[in-house]
């Protein structure tokens, strides 16, 4: 059911797989014994580090697109790359929200 919902969500195949994997991981975390620890702070920190990296990558792409000398084909590729980075950032933000709910 989750996979069908994701396919209709418009997410890329890569992000759909990330969501399915994350969902499975969350089920495992929820099933842990009290002796098992889940350090949400470290996971959230790692997610925000990845978000920061993707934002920096997106910034570089946006700067390249500002040049008046950039040809249309490159602009098209830069737009596509920027959309992919923004989709990844949204996925990472959603993952962070899920991790926050687990604590």
C-alpha positions, 0 to 999 in steps of 0.5 A: 500500500505504501509503495502504491501511494509513493508511486502516485506521489510524483517522487522520483524512483530514488526517493520512493525507494528511500521512503520505502527503506525508511519506512522499513527502518522505522518499523524495526526501530519501533519494534526494538526492546527497551534495551536497544537505544535509538539516538535520534539526536545523532540521526537528526544531526546527520540528516541536517548535515546532508540537508546542508550539503544538498543546499550548498550543491543547490546554491552552486547550481543556482549560481551557474544558472545566473550567468547570461553566457549559459546556453539554453541546454545547460540551463535546462540541465541545471534546472533538472539538477536543481529540482532533483536536489530540492526533492532530496532536501524535502525527503531529508526534511521529512525523514527528520520530522519522522525521527523527531516523532520517534523520540 
